[in-house]
């Protein structure tokens, strides 16, 4: 169960298996009504943007959301398949009252999800999500007044130029006095939401583009491709002699890169490349970069060496953004490749991050393999395993005892992070240290202790 009265919303909206609770047409209908109620405009019907990725179930969820929103008297602007950050941009650019994204991001096609942006393009805070859930409960009980009068029903229109608007927005993330002429780029769009916009952006900037994952069929999103499987993109970089590889996930809010040798560059390394340069130039506000508890200790050390600070948050790009906004910081992200530039976007954007790295390559005339040396990675072990239920870790003394013992053994040269996934029924154990063999054994021991404690609990 989520905090603050939220039961449907997790760390990144509502998510689940399509056509099963909570990802059903009935839930989407009520959510549409609740969104229309919450984001009413005082002088005109509310206007809600809806976009999606390429999953088969997106049609079902989209239709139900549209029905709910117009039933409650608000208008809908449909943009079709577009990256999550693109929908956030369109919501703000078109002065809509809210934006809705239908996507399960990096999950397989059987899953889907719904996340919502406010009028400013930022994800909703917990208390607003809790309010939407209360409204949905009232509507389901017949107490919510979800339906408008016959003459006040909303309408739905399709925004035909949304893709073009977003392409122009992305190109502004790259210096106007630079081009990608003579650069060969492999871009893997994961058969997802960026399959049209990503190749177009790089081509319009002058690059030779080798496009992978651009033939979505509703079922092949993230399937052996994209940011979750960067080995495909990396192999193509080596095969074609490209200078760079870019792998996006299903909704293109995260990226993983490959340098010209096919070596994979993750989100921590991207933040190290950009953050250290901003520190050198004095353009990193508060000399602080915001990341999560999962980011590698090497990123922290790289920033410290330049006189900078790494602020850590809970896992989830929304928590990174909240900390950035509260502290007035501009750069943050996650190891998984969500990179946020608050001077350009309101949420993680894989394409913006890729263009910022390419700008550094162009300005310094150096290959990505050299830029990637901005940080030295500490050995890290991450174990994920399924759990039937998420018993609070603090209620398991044996687990707490072994975590404390491992932390004592690691000292200042390592970290332990044990948590439950916010989007899946899984537990995660992450350990960093100087010796890979030792931390792997320690992670196995903690994972086994959790499994035994869960099996023994009533």
C-alpha positions as CSV (number, residue, x, y, z in Angstrom):
1,X,0.0,0.0,0.0
2,X,1.3,3.4,-0.9
3,X,1.8,6.2,1.6
4,X,-0.4,9.3,2.2
5,X,-3.7,7.5,1.5
6,X,-2.6,6.3,-1.9
7,X,-3.5,2.7,-2.8
8,X,-3.5,2.9,-6.6
9,X,-0.6,5.2,-7.2
10,X,2.9,4.0,-6.7
11,X,6.2,5.7,-7.2
12,X,5.4,6.3,-10.9
13,X,1.7,6.5,-11.3
14,X,-0.7,3.5,-11.5
15,X,0.8,0.4,-13.0
16,X,-0.2,-3.2,-13.5
17,X,-1.1,-6.0,-15.9
18,X,-3.4,-4.7,-18.6
19,X,-7.1,-5.6,-18.3
20,X,-6.5,-6.7,-14.7
21,X,-7.0,-4.6,-11.6
22,X,-6.0,-1.8,-11.4
23,X,-5.3,-1.4,-15.1
24,X,-8.8,-1.9,-16.3
25,X,-11.1,0.2,-18.4
26,X,-13.4,0.7,-15.5
27,X,-10.6,2.2,-13.3
28,X,-9.4,4.3,-16.2
29,X,-13.0,5.7,-16.7
30,X,-13.2,6.7,-13.0
31,X,-9.8,8.2,-13.1
32,X,-10.7,10.2,-16.1
33,X,-13.7,11.6,-14.3
34,X,-11.6,12.4,-11.2
35,X,-9.0,14.2,-13.3
36,X,-11.6,16.3,-15.0
37,X,-13.1,17.2,-11.6
38,X,-9.7,18.0,-10.0
39,X,-8.4,20.1,-12.9
40,X,-11.5,22.1,-13.8
41,X,-10.9,25.5,-15.2
42,X,-12.9,28.4,-13.6
43,X,-13.8,30.1,-16.9
44,X,-13.9,27.3,-19.5
45,X,-14.0,23.5,-19.7
46,X,-10.9,21.8,-18.5
47,X,-8.4,20.7,-21.1
48,X,-6.5,17.4,-20.6
49,X,-3.7,16.1,-22.9
50,X,-3.5,12.4,-23.4
51,X,-0.6,10.6,-24.9
52,X,0.7,7.0,-24.9
53,X,3.4,4.6,-25.9
54,X,3.0,1.8,-28.4
55,X,1.4,-1.0,-26.2
56,X,-1.6,-2.8,-27.6
57,X,-3.6,-2.1,-24.4
58,X,-3.0,1.7,-24.9
59,X,-6.1,1.9,-27.1
60,X,-8.3,0.4,-24.4
61,X,-7.0,2.7,-21.6
62,X,-7.0,5.7,-23.8
63,X,-10.6,5.2,-24.9
64,X,-11.7,4.7,-21.2
65,X,-9.9,7.8,-20.1
66,X,-11.4,9.9,-22.9
67,X,-14.9,8.7,-22.0
68,X,-14.3,9.5,-18.3
69,X,-13.0,13.0,-19.0
70,X,-15.6,14.1,-21.5
71,X,-18.4,12.5,-19.3
72,X,-17.2,14.8,-16.5
73,X,-17.3,17.9,-18.7
74,X,-13.7,18.4,-19.7
75,X,-12.1,18.4,-23.2
76,X,-9.4,16.0,-24.4
77,X,-6.4,16.7,-26.6
78,X,-5.0,13.5,-28.1
79,X,-1.4,13.3,-29.2
80,X,-1.0,9.6,-29.8
81,X,2.3,7.8,-29.3
82,X,4.8,10.3,-27.9
83,X,7.5,10.1,-25.2
84,X,6.5,10.8,-21.7
85,X,8.6,14.0,-21.5
86,X,7.0,15.0,-24.8
87,X,3.6,14.8,-23.3
88,X,4.8,16.9,-20.3
89,X,6.1,19.5,-22.7
90,X,2.9,19.5,-24.8
91,X,0.8,19.9,-21.6
92,X,2.7,23.0,-20.6
93,X,3.2,24.4,-24.1
94,X,-0.5,24.2,-25.0
95,X,-1.6,25.6,-21.6
96,X,-3.6,22.5,-20.8
97,X,-4.8,21.9,-17.3
98,X,-3.3,18.5,-16.9
99,X,-1.6,15.8,-19.0
100,X,-2.0,12.0,-18.9
101,X,0.6,9.5,-20.0
102,X,-0.5,5.9,-20.8
103,X,2.7,3.9,-20.4
104,X,4.4,1.2,-18.3
105,X,7.8,2.7,-19.3
106,X,10.4,-0.2,-19.3
107,X,8.0,-3.0,-18.4
108,X,6.9,-5.7,-20.9
109,X,4.0,-5.1,-23.2
110,X,1.5,-7.0,-21.0
111,X,1.8,-4.2,-18.4
112,X,0.5,-0.7,-18.7
113,X,0.3,2.4,-16.5
114,X,-1.1,5.8,-16.1
115,X,0.8,8.9,-14.8
116,X,-0.4,12.4,-14.6
117,X,1.3,15.8,-15.1
118,X,0.0,19.1,-13.7
119,X,-0.4,22.1,-16.0
120,X,3.2,23.1,-15.4
121,X,4.4,19.7,-16.8
122,X,5.6,18.4,-13.4
123,X,4.4,15.1,-12.0
124,X,1.7,15.3,-9.3
125,X,2.7,15.3,-5.6
126,X,1.5,12.5,-3.3
127,X,-1.4,14.6,-1.8
128,X,-2.9,15.3,-5.2
129,X,-2.8,11.7,-6.2
130,X,-4.4,10.8,-2.9
131,X,-7.2,13.4,-3.7
132,X,-7.8,11.7,-7.1
133,X,-8.1,8.4,-5.4
134,X,-10.7,9.8,-3.0
135,X,-12.7,11.2,-5.9
136,X,-12.6,7.9,-7.7
137,X,-13.9,6.1,-4.5
138,X,-16.8,8.7,-4.3
139,X,-17.6,8.2,-8.0
140,X,-17.6,4.4,-7.7
141,X,-20.0,4.8,-4.8
142,X,-22.3,7.1,-6.7
143,X,-21.4,10.1,-4.5
144,X,-18.9,11.9,-6.7
145,X,-21.0,13.7,-9.2
146,X,-18.9,12.3,-12.0
147,X,-21.3,13.1,-14.9
148,X,-21.9,16.5,-16.4
149,X,-25.2,17.7,-17.8
150,X,-26.0,16.7,-21.4
151,X,-25.1,20.2,-22.7
152,X,-21.8,20.3,-20.8
153,X,-20.2,17.1,-22.0
154,X,-16.7,17.6,-23.2
155,X,-15.2,16.8,-26.6
156,X,-12.0,15.1,-27.9
157,X,-9.7,16.5,-30.6
158,X,-6.4,15.2,-32.0
159,X,-3.4,17.5,-31.9
160,X,-1.8,16.8,-35.3
161,X,1.4,18.8,-34.8
162,X,2.4,17.5,-31.4
163,X,5.2,15.4,-32.7
164,X,6.7,18.4,-34.7
165,X,6.4,20.7,-31.6
166,X,8.3,18.2,-29.5
167,X,11.0,17.7,-32.2
168,X,11.7,21.5,-32.2
169,X,11.8,21.5,-28.4
170,X,14.4,18.8,-28.4
171,X,16.6,20.5,-31.0
172,X,16.8,23.5,-28.6
173,X,18.8,21.3,-26.2
174,X,21.7,21.3,-28.6
175,X,23.9,24.3,-29.2
176,X,22.6,26.4,-32.2
177,X,26.2,26.9,-33.5
178,X,26.9,23.2,-33.6
179,X,25.7,20.3,-35.9
180,X,26.0,16.6,-35.9
181,X,27.4,16.6,-39.5
182,X,29.7,13.6,-40.1
183,X,28.5,11.8,-36.9
184,X,27.1,8.3,-37.2
185,X,24.7,7.4,-34.4
186,X,22.9,4.2,-33.6
187,X,19.6,4.9,-31.9
188,X,17.5,2.1,-30.4
189,X,13.9,3.3,-29.7
190,X,12.8,0.1,-28.0
191,X,9.8,-0.2,-30.4
192,X,8.3,2.4,-28.1
193,X,7.1,6.0,-28.0
194,X,10.2,7.6,-29.5
195,X,10.2,5.5,-32.7
196,X,9.3,8.4,-34.9
197,X,10.8,11.5,-33.1
198,X,14.3,10.2,-32.0
199,X,15.7,9.4,-35.5
200,X,14.1,12.6,-36.9
201,X,15.8,14.8,-34.3
202,X,19.3,13.4,-34.9
203,X,18.8,13.5,-38.7
204,X,17.6,17.1,-38.7
205,X,20.8,18.0,-36.7
206,X,22.9,16.4,-39.4
207,X,23.7,13.0,-38.1
208,X,23.8,9.7,-40.1
209,X,21.3,7.6,-38.1
210,X,21.1,3.8,-37.9
211,X,17.7,3.2,-36.3
212,X,16.8,0.1,-34.3
213,X,13.5,-0.7,-32.5
214,X,11.4,1.5,-34.8
215,X,8.8,-1.1,-35.9
216,X,6.3,-1.3,-33.0
217,X,3.5,-3.9,-33.3
218,X,1.9,-3.4,-29.9
219,X,3.7,-6.4,-28.4
220,X,7.4,-5.9,-29.0
221,X,8.0,-2.8,-26.9
222,X,11.2,-3.3,-24.7
223,X,11.4,-6.8,-26.1
224,X,15.2,-7.6,-26.2
225,X,15.9,-4.0,-27.2
226,X,16.2,-0.4,-25.9
227,X,17.7,0.8,-22.6
228,X,16.9,-2.5,-20.8
229,X,18.9,-4.4,-23.4
230,X,21.7,-2.0,-24.5
231,X,23.8,-4.9,-25.8
232,X,21.9,-4.8,-29.1
233,X,22.7,-1.1,-29.6
234,X,26.3,-1.6,-28.4
235,X,26.9,-4.4,-30.9
236,X,25.5,-2.3,-33.7
237,X,27.9,0.5,-32.8
238,X,30.8,-1.9,-33.1
239,X,29.5,-3.4,-36.3
240,X,28.9,-0.1,-38.1
241,X,31.8,2.0,-36.7
242,X,29.4,4.5,-35.2
243,X,30.7,7.2,-32.8
244,X,27.8,6.8,-30.4
245,X,24.9,4.6,-29.5
246,X,21.7,5.8,-27.8
247,X,19.2,3.3,-26.3
248,X,15.9,4.6,-25.0
249,X,13.2,2.8,-23.0
250,X,9.6,2.3,-24.0
251,X,8.5,5.9,-23.1
252,X,11.9,7.5,-23.8
253,X,12.3,9.2,-20.4
254,X,15.5,7.3,-19.8
255,X,18.6,6.4,-21.9
256,X,21.7,4.3,-21.9
257,X,24.6,5.2,-24.1
258,X,27.5,3.3,-25.8
259,X,30.8,4.9,-26.7
260,X,32.6,4.3,-30.0
261,X,34.0,1.0,-28.7
262,X,30.6,-0.4,-27.8
263,X,31.2,0.1,-24.0
264,X,27.9,0.9,-22.2
265,X,27.6,4.3,-20.4
266,X,24.8,4.4,-17.8
267,X,23.0,7.3,-16.1
268,X,25.6,7.8,-13.3
269,X,28.3,8.2,-15.9
270,X,26.2,10.6,-17.9
271,X,25.6,12.7,-14.7
272,X,29.4,12.6,-14.0
273,X,30.2,13.8,-17.5
274,X,27.8,16.7,-17.3
275,X,28.0,17.5,-13.6
276,X,31.8,17.8,-13.5
277,X,31.8,20.1,-16.4
278,X,29.1,22.3,-14.9
279,X,31.2,22.4,-11.7
280,X,34.2,23.5,-13.7
281,X,32.2,26.3,-15.3
282,X,30.5,27.3,-12.1
283,X,27.0,26.6,-13.6
284,X,25.9,23.9,-11.2
285,X,23.6,25.7,-8.6
286,X,24.7,25.0,-5.1
287,X,27.5,22.9,-6.6
288,X,25.0,20.1,-6.0
289,X,23.7,17.3,-8.2
290,X,20.7,15.3,-7.1
291,X,20.5,11.5,-7.5
292,X,19.0,8.5,-5.7
293,X,20.3,6.1,-3.1
294,X,21.1,3.7,-6.0
295,X,23.7,5.9,-7.7
296,X,27.2,4.6,-7.6
297,X,29.6,5.8,-5.0
298,X,32.0,6.7,-7.9
299,X,29.7,9.5,-8.9
300,X,29.8,10.9,-5.4
301,X,33.6,10.8,-5.4
302,X,33.9,12.4,-8.9
303,X,31.8,15.3,-7.8
304,X,33.6,15.7,-4.5
305,X,36.9,15.8,-6.4
306,X,35.6,18.9,-8.1
307,X,34.2,20.5,-5.0
308,X,30.7,19.3,-5.6
309,X,28.1,17.5,-3.6
310,X,25.8,14.6,-4.4
311,X,22.3,14.8,-2.7
312,X,20.6,11.5,-2.5
313,X,16.8,10.8,-2.5
314,X,14.5,7.9,-2.5
315,X,14.3,5.9,-5.7
316,X,12.1,7.4,-8.4
317,X,12.7,10.4,-10.7
318,X,9.7,12.2,-9.1
319,X,11.6,12.4,-5.8
320,X,14.7,13.6,-7.6
321,X,12.7,16.4,-9.2
322,X,11.0,17.3,-5.9
323,X,14.4,17.7,-4.3
324,X,15.8,19.7,-7.2
325,X,12.8,22.1,-7.2
326,X,13.0,22.6,-3.4
327,X,16.8,23.3,-3.5
328,X,16.9,25.2,-6.7
329,X,19.2,22.6,-8.4
330,X,19.3,22.1,-12.2
331,X,20.8,18.6,-12.8
332,X,19.7,15.3,-11.3
333,X,18.8,11.8,-12.3
334,X,19.0,8.1,-11.7
335,X,21.6,5.4,-12.6
336,X,18.9,3.8,-14.7
337,X,19.2,6.7,-17.2
338,X,16.5,9.2,-16.0
339,X,18.4,12.5,-16.4
340,X,16.6,15.7,-15.5
341,X,17.6,19.2,-16.7
342,X,15.3,21.6,-15.0
343,X,16.6,24.4,-17.2
344,X,15.1,22.7,-20.2
345,X,12.5,20.0,-19.1
346,X,10.2,19.2,-16.2
347,X,10.9,15.4,-16.1
348,X,13.5,12.9,-17.2
349,X,14.1,13.0,-21.0
350,X,16.4,10.5,-22.7
351,X,16.7,12.6,-25.8
352,X,17.6,15.8,-24.0
353,X,20.3,13.9,-22.1
354,X,21.7,12.4,-25.2
355,X,21.9,15.8,-26.9
356,X,23.6,17.3,-23.9
357,X,26.3,14.6,-24.0
358,X,26.7,15.1,-27.8
359,X,27.2,18.8,-27.2
360,X,30.1,18.1,-24.8
361,X,31.6,15.7,-27.4
362,X,31.3,18.4,-30.1
363,X,32.6,21.3,-27.9
364,X,35.6,19.3,-26.7
365,X,36.2,17.3,-29.8
366,X,36.7,14.2,-27.8
367,X,35.2,10.7,-28.1
368,X,32.7,9.4,-25.6
369,X,35.2,6.8,-24.4
370,X,37.3,9.7,-23.0
371,X,34.4,11.6,-21.5
372,X,33.3,8.4,-19.7
373,X,36.4,8.5,-17.5
374,X,34.8,11.3,-15.5
375,X,34.1,8.8,-12.8
376,X,35.6,5.5,-11.6
377,X,32.8,3.0,-10.9
378,X,32.8,1.1,-7.6
379,X,31.9,-2.5,-7.9
380,X,28.2,-2.9,-7.4
381,X,25.9,-5.9,-6.9
382,X,22.2,-5.6,-7.4
383,X,19.9,-8.5,-6.6
384,X,16.1,-8.4,-7.4
385,X,13.8,-11.2,-6.3
386,X,10.1,-11.7,-6.2
387,X,8.1,-11.4,-3.0
388,X,4.6,-12.4,-2.2
389,X,4.1,-9.4,0.1
390,X,6.1,-6.4,1.3
391,X,6.4,-6.8,5.0
392,X,8.2,-3.7,6.4
393,X,11.9,-4.4,6.6
394,X,12.2,-2.7,10.0
395,X,9.8,-5.4,11.4
396,X,12.4,-8.1,10.6
397,X,15.2,-7.9,13.3
398,X,17.3,-10.6,11.7
399,X,17.4,-8.6,8.4
400,X,18.3,-5.4,10.3
401,X,21.1,-7.2,12.1
402,X,22.8,-8.5,9.0
403,X,22.5,-5.2,7.2
404,X,24.1,-3.4,10.2
405,X,26.9,-6.0,10.2
406,X,27.6,-5.6,6.5
407,X,27.6,-1.8,6.7
408,X,30.1,-2.1,9.5
409,X,32.4,-4.3,7.5
410,X,32.2,-2.0,4.5
411,X,32.9,1.2,6.4
412,X,33.4,4.3,4.4
413,X,34.3,2.4,1.3
414,X,30.9,0.9,0.6
415,X,27.1,1.2,0.9
416,X,24.1,-1.0,1.4
417,X,20.6,-0.2,0.1
418,X,17.8,-2.7,0.8
419,X,14.3,-1.8,-0.4
420,X,11.1,-3.0,-2.1
421,X,10.3,-2.0,-5.6
422,X,7.7,0.8,-6.0
423,X,6.4,-0.6,-9.2
424,X,6.8,-4.4,-9.0
425,X,6.4,-7.2,-6.3
426,X,10.1,-7.4,-5.8
427,X,12.7,-6.8,-3.1
428,X,16.0,-5.2,-4.1
429,X,19.4,-5.6,-2.4
430,X,22.2,-3.3,-3.6
431,X,25.8,-3.3,-2.2
432,X,28.8,-1.3,-3.3
433,X,32.4,-1.9,-2.1
434,X,35.9,-2.4,-3.3
435,X,35.8,-6.2,-3.6
436,X,33.3,-7.7,-6.0
437,X,33.5,-11.3,-4.6
438,X,32.9,-10.1,-1.0
439,X,30.0,-7.8,-1.8
440,X,28.3,-10.5,-3.9
441,X,28.4,-12.9,-1.0
442,X,27.1,-10.3,1.3
443,X,24.2,-9.4,-1.0
444,X,23.3,-13.1,-1.3
445,X,23.3,-13.4,2.5
446,X,21.0,-10.4,3.0
447,X,18.7,-11.7,0.2
448,X,18.5,-15.1,1.8
449,X,17.8,-13.6,5.2
450,X,14.9,-11.6,3.7
451,X,13.4,-14.6,2.0
452,X,13.6,-16.7,5.2
453,X,12.1,-13.9,7.3
454,X,9.2,-13.4,4.8
455,X,8.6,-17.2,4.7
456,X,8.5,-17.5,8.5
457,X,6.2,-14.5,9.0
458,X,2.4,-15.1,9.4
